[in-house]
């Protein structure tokens, strides 16, 4: 069994008409590009793919050129970055993708781990591109579990049976819905559930997500936050069961030009639960920082 296949799992993929495949060194990217205007880059979180932005993308595409890739190890993107699925590896791979597309985003929006990749990317480029992080995972979580997790993820990743076991569980009817509800605190629509089922039921996708978590070094990233030149908006949700608010508050205090907005009632997948709200926040921030269209 290979990774998710475009002609089967991707047959009813959200915003499929916006999809294209782009080659860069070591990778064949699945990327969705839609709209016209200033470029906005959307980066999904661990274990997700472009479907995470399924309802945000067409809203933003009314005024922006929206670029949303499947990150390496995820979805329909195949291959491997030169530095693996580390933060620097992901950032350099994204820089290659943007060069291949001839795009320089005026704004980068990341969800969860995608926010960390966004910060690493602008730091690597030396740019001050405005950034938005939805329910961002930017600093090590407090407590013993945070110290144990990287080692645990590495041990699980090197065991080839673990991704297969997780994929098998995900294929049990309704198990993906239950898992997402427990893990994120979010209740999302049927289209979103179907996309997560297609991904999480594939052991190659599960292995990619696990390798990225095992390769993560949030302590190194957190040390970079005080040097970040970009204006930043962090958006968190009180119902998020994946990322604690305290860790986002810690990141907001460390970033020189940062505003934190906390949403009530939503979970870790707030941008999927309320795409209209996410669209409004992105547009307002773009207008405030770049004078871009609302």
N, C-alpha and C positions, 0 to 999 in steps of 0.2 A: 504493500500500500504506500503510495506517495503522499505528498501534501495535498491539501484541498485542490480539486481540479476545476478549472474554469468552465469546462463544458458540462459538468454535473453539479457540484456544489455551488458553482457560480452562475448557474443558468438563470436563476431568479434573483440575482444579487441586487441589493438596493443601488439605484443610480447606475445601473450597468452600462447605459449608453454613454456615460461620461468616462468609462474605463479605457485605459490604454496600457500597453506594456513597454517599458523603457529599459534599455540595457545600459549599465554602468560597469566599471571593473568589478568582476566577481558576482554581479547581481543582475537578475531580471526582475524589475520592479512592476508590481501592479499599482497603478496610480490613477486616481480619478481627477480630471481637470474639467471645470465647468465655469461658465460665466465670462464676463469681460470687465476689465478695469484693473485697479491695483491688485497685486497678488497677495493672497492670504494663505498661509500654510497651516493645515490642520494635522496634528499628530495624535494618534490614538494611544491608549494605554496598553499595559501588558495583557496578553491573552485576547485582545480585540483585533479589529481591522477597520477598513474604511466604512463598514456598515455602522460603526459607532457614530458617524456624522451624517447618517442617512437623511435626517430631516433638517439638520443645520445647513448642510451643503447647498441645497436648492434655494434656501432663503438668502444666504450670503451671495449666491451666484447672480442675484438680481443686480448687484452693484460691484462685485469684485470678481477677479479671476481666482477661483478657489482650487487649491492643490491639496489633495488628500491621498497619501500613499499608504499601502500596507508596509509596515516596518519589517526589516529583515527578520526572518524566523517566524513571521506571522502571515496569515491569510494566503494570498496567491503570489506573493513575492518569493522568488527562489534564489538560491545562492547564499553567499556568506561574505560579510565585510572582511577586509584584510585584518582588522584587529578584533575579529569576533563580535559577539553581541554585547560588548562593553559600551559604556557611555561614549568614550572617545571613538570607538568603532562605529557606533550608530551615527554620531555627529558627522564624522568624515564621509560616511556613506551618503548621508542626506545632502551634504555639500556637493558631492558628485552628482546626485540626482538633480539638484537645482541648476547646476551648470549644464547638464544635458537638456534640461527644459528651457534654459535661457531665462530663468526667473530669479528675481531678487525680491522676496516678500517684504511688504511694508509692515506686516504683523504676523507673528507666529503664535498659534493657539495650541496648547497641549493639554491632554487629559491625563491625570495621574502620572504614570511614568513618562508619558509623552511630554509633560512639562519639564521634567529633568532633561530630556533629550533636547528640548528647545533651548534651554539655558546653556547646555554644553555646546550646542551648535553655534550660538552667537558668540560665546566666549572663544571658541576655536577660530571663528571668522574675524574676531576683533571688532564686530559691529555693535551698534546700540539699538538694534531692531526692537520695537515694543513687543512685549510678551504678555500672554494671558495663560494662566494655569487653572484649569478646572479640577477641583479636588486633587491638588497636586501632591505627589510623593517626592519631596525634596530633601528631607532630613531624616536621619535614622529615628525610628519610632522609639519612644521611651520604654524602658523595661527590659527584662532579661530576654524576652522572645526576640527582640530586635537583634541582640547579639548572637543568638543561636541560629536565627533564620538563614543568613547567608551560608553557613556551614551545612545546615540541613538541606537547603536547596541544592548545594553542590553534591551532597551524597545522593539525593534523589535523582539528580540529573544523570549521574554516571551509571545508575541502575537502569538498563534499557527496558525493564519491565514496567517501570513506574508510569511513563507517558502512555503506554498501552493500557494499563489498568485505569488511569484517569479517563482516557478516551472511551473505554468500555462503559464506565459508570455514566459518562455524559450521554451515551446512546440509550440509556434506560429511559422510558417515557416519563416526561415531566421532571426528570432529575435536574436538567439544566436550569429550568425555571426555579426550582427550589434552591439550587446552589447559588444562583445569582441573587435571589432575595436575601439569603442568609449572609452572603459574602459582601454585598454592596449596600443593602438597605433600600434598594430601588426596585420598583415595579415598572417594567417596560412593556412595550407593545408586542404583538405577535410577530411582526416582521423582524424585530430585534431578536426575539427569542429564537426564531428559526435560523437566523444568521449565526448566533452563538452556538446553537446545536450543531450546525454544519462544521464549524471550526473546532469546537471542543470535542466532537466525536472523532477527530482525526489526530492520531498520536504524534504525527510530525509537527502539527501546530502546537500541541501540548508540550512537546519537547522544546520547541523554539521559545515558548513563553517561559518555561522553567530555566532554560539556559540563560535567558536574559536576566531573570531574577538572580540566578547564581552568579552572574558576572557583574552585578550592580555594586557600585561603591558610592553610596550616598554620603558617607563621611567626607570623602574627597570633594564631592560636589558642594556640600554644605560649607566647606572652607572657602570655596570660590564666591559664595553669595555676596559677601561685603564688597567684592571688586566688580560686581555686575553693573554695567553702565546703562543698561536698558531700563526704561520705565516698565513697571510690572503691575498687573492686576491679578491677584489671587482670589479665586472664587471657591468657597467651600460650602458644604451642606451639613446642617446639624444632624441629619439622619444617616450620615456616612458611617458605615460599619467597617470600612476597609482602612481609611486613613484618619487618624485622630486629629481633631481640631488643634490640639496643643502643638503638634508638629508643624502645622501650617502657620500658626501664630509665630512660632520660633523662626520659620523661614522669612515671614513678613518683616520681622524685626531686624533680620540680618541684611536684607536687601535695601540699599540706600533709597531708591525711588520706588516705593511699593505701597499699594493700597489693597486691603483685604476686605472682601465682602462676603458675609455669611448668609446663606439662604436657609430659610426655615423649611421643614417638612420633607425635603428631598434627600436622596441618598447619593452614593458614590457616582452613579450614572445620571447625575442631574441634567446634563446636556441632552441625554436621550429621553428623560422624562418630560422635560420642558424645553424643547428646541427653540420655541419662540422667545423664552427668557434668555437663553444662551445667545441667540441672534441679536437681541437688543443690547446685551452687555458688550458683545464684540463690536457692534456698530458704534455704540457710545464711546468706547475706549479708542477705537480707530479715529473717530471724529475729534476727540479731545487731543490725541497725541500726534496725529498726522494730517488733520484737516481733510480726511478722506470722506467719501459720500456716506450719508446715513441711510 
